[in-house]
């Protein structure tokens, strides 16, 4: 039982640490030539981890990383691609259960790293024709 508990907790730590994203600085470091090709005012925005209207997908990936979810919206104005970003704060729940049936006893441990469908959505970035046309910040 103790070994199972230790393994379960270790798995939870690995799962939570795997959800951490990289920083704008580390993404810039790995894509230096692309970053250096942008004008100084755009580089400053990317370094702050922000995006601006007119940014390309590459610029948004440098500033914010890859999206957590991608939606496609079709309207009379055309097709838009919406990138959704969620909070990266580690959250988890831990449950313990014990059951008995006759002479048998069963135990179990559950670990959850999620919750509702979009409890932690923080931003949507809308692209039309490969450029950012809107940025929606979710207020808390």
RODO-2510 file (C-alpha; in nm, 4 decimals, decimal comma):
residues 140
     n   res          X          Y          Z
     1     x     0,0000     0,0000     0,0000
     2     x     0,2746     0,2455     0,0934
     3     x     0,4617     0,1679    -0,2294
     4     x     0,1421     0,2284    -0,4301
     5     x     0,0884     0,5638    -0,2563
     6     x     0,4462     0,6746    -0,3278
     7     x     0,4164     0,5719    -0,6943
     8     x     0,0828     0,7538    -0,7273
     9     x     0,2230     1,0742    -0,5797
    10     x     0,5300     1,0507    -0,8038
    11     x     0,3031     1,0129    -1,1063
    12     x     0,1062     1,3203    -0,9986
    13     x     0,4247     1,5272    -0,9711
    14     x     0,5426     1,4152    -1,3156
    15     x     0,2007     1,4888    -1,4659
    16     x     0,1859     1,8356    -1,3134
    17     x     0,5404     1,9287    -1,4089
    18     x     0,4780     1,8125    -1,7661
    19     x     0,2054     2,0752    -1,7976
    20     x     0,4439     2,3632    -1,7410
    21     x     0,5121     2,5717    -2,0450
    22     x     0,8280     2,7387    -2,1613
    23     x     0,8921     3,1118    -2,1255
    24     x     0,9090     3,3641    -2,4109
    25     x     1,2838     3,3919    -2,3462
    26     x     1,3433     3,0185    -2,3917
    27     x     1,1318     3,0112    -2,7095
    28     x     1,3218     3,3149    -2,8429
    29     x     1,6519     3,1442    -2,7620
    30     x     1,5496     2,8411    -2,9710
    31     x     1,4248     3,0594    -3,2579
    32     x     1,6784     3,3435    -3,2483
    33     x     1,7041     3,4031    -3,6256
    34     x     1,3278     3,4312    -3,6652
    35     x     1,2993     3,6599    -3,3599
    36     x     1,5826     3,8843    -3,4812
    37     x     1,4072     3,9307    -3,8168
    38     x     1,1180     4,1215    -3,6527
    39     x     1,1173     4,5001    -3,5966
    40     x     1,2278     4,6161    -3,2474
    41     x     0,8751     4,7137    -3,1372
    42     x     0,7420     4,3660    -3,2232
    43     x     1,0358     4,1981    -3,0471
    44     x     0,9585     4,3985    -2,7311
    45     x     0,5959     4,2805    -2,7337
    46     x     0,7030     3,9172    -2,7828
    47     x     0,9601     3,9413    -2,5008
    48     x     0,6798     4,0536    -2,2647
    49     x     0,4770     3,7455    -2,3602
    50     x     0,2102     3,9534    -2,5309
    51     x     0,0612     3,9616    -2,8810
    52     x    -0,0626     4,2391    -3,1084
    53     x    -0,3054     4,2752    -3,3953
    54     x    -0,1311     4,1755    -3,7183
    55     x     0,1029     3,9206    -3,5588
    56     x     0,1656     3,5970    -3,7475
    57     x     0,1238     3,2475    -3,6027
    58     x     0,5022     3,2252    -3,5536
    59     x     0,5058     3,5494    -3,3551
    60     x     0,2214     3,4307    -3,1338
    61     x     0,3966     3,0965    -3,0727
    62     x     0,7107     3,2849    -2,9686
    63     x     0,5153     3,5074    -2,7297
    64     x     0,2642     3,2589    -2,5881
    65     x     0,3748     2,9081    -2,6957
    66     x     0,1494     2,6622    -2,8748
    67     x    -0,2210     2,6942    -2,7911
    68     x    -0,3964     2,4580    -2,5544
    69     x    -0,6882     2,4280    -2,7933
    70     x    -0,7681     2,5392    -3,1500
    71     x    -1,1159     2,6180    -3,2811
    72     x    -1,2330     2,6989    -3,6316
    73     x    -1,5079     2,9570    -3,6687
    74     x    -1,6983     2,9961    -3,9959
    75     x    -1,9121     3,3083    -4,0421
    76     x    -2,0310     3,5239    -4,3289
    77     x    -1,7002     3,7111    -4,2928
    78     x    -1,5079     3,3914    -4,3650
    79     x    -1,3126     3,1349    -4,1675
    80     x    -1,1223     3,2245    -3,8535
    81     x    -0,8863     3,0130    -3,6460
    82     x    -0,9085     3,0692    -3,2717
    83     x    -0,6226     2,9735    -3,0408
    84     x    -0,7217     2,9223    -2,6792
    85     x    -0,4730     2,9581    -2,3952
    86     x    -0,5372     2,8327    -2,0437
    87     x    -0,3813     2,9167    -1,7092
    88     x    -0,0743     2,7031    -1,6470
    89     x    -0,1054     2,6947    -1,2697
    90     x    -0,0696     2,3427    -1,1359
    91     x    -0,3863     2,2188    -0,9704
    92     x    -0,4832     1,8726    -0,8664
    93     x    -0,7177     1,6768    -0,6499
    94     x    -0,6425     1,3638    -0,4519
    95     x    -0,8990     1,1045    -0,3471
    96     x    -0,8704     0,7948    -0,1314
    97     x    -1,1267     0,5158    -0,1176
    98     x    -1,1661     0,1998     0,0876
    99     x    -1,4219    -0,0741     0,0234
   100     x    -1,5090    -0,4050     0,1866
   101     x    -1,6902    -0,7099     0,0550
   102     x    -1,7005    -1,0197     0,2687
   103     x    -1,3422    -1,0995     0,3680
   104     x    -1,1892    -0,8731     0,1039
   105     x    -1,0777    -0,5156     0,1456
   106     x    -0,9976    -0,2892    -0,1469
   107     x    -0,8300     0,0485    -0,1502
   108     x    -0,7725     0,3036    -0,4198
   109     x    -0,6158     0,6397    -0,4793
   110     x    -0,7168     0,8812    -0,7527
   111     x    -0,5344     1,1870    -0,8797
   112     x    -0,6968     1,4527    -1,0966
   113     x    -0,5189     1,7395    -1,2696
   114     x    -0,8221     1,8921    -1,4328
   115     x    -1,1754     1,9938    -1,3672
   116     x    -1,4537     2,1445    -1,5699
   117     x    -1,4211     2,1933    -1,9461
   118     x    -1,2798     2,5508    -1,9506
   119     x    -1,2392     2,6654    -1,5903
   120     x    -0,9071     2,8313    -1,6520
   121     x    -0,9324     2,9775    -2,0018
   122     x    -0,7425     3,3064    -2,0017
   123     x    -0,7039     3,4188    -2,3618
   124     x    -0,8252     3,3667    -2,7171
   125     x    -0,6260     3,4784    -3,0194
   126     x    -0,8223     3,5037    -3,3452
   127     x    -0,6520     3,4632    -3,6846
   128     x    -0,7910     3,5506    -4,0274
   129     x    -0,5728     3,4978    -4,3327
   130     x    -0,2777     3,4024    -4,1113
   131     x    -0,2748     3,7245    -3,9053
   132     x    -0,4107     3,8128    -3,5605
   133     x    -0,7342     4,0081    -3,5969
   134     x    -0,8512     3,9962    -3,2347
   135     x    -0,7200     3,9160    -2,8879
   136     x    -0,9715     3,8309    -2,6176
   137     x    -0,8516     3,8454    -2,2565
   138     x    -1,0699     3,6620    -2,0061
   139     x    -1,1338     3,8690    -1,6922
   140     x    -1,1294     3,6902    -1,3593
***
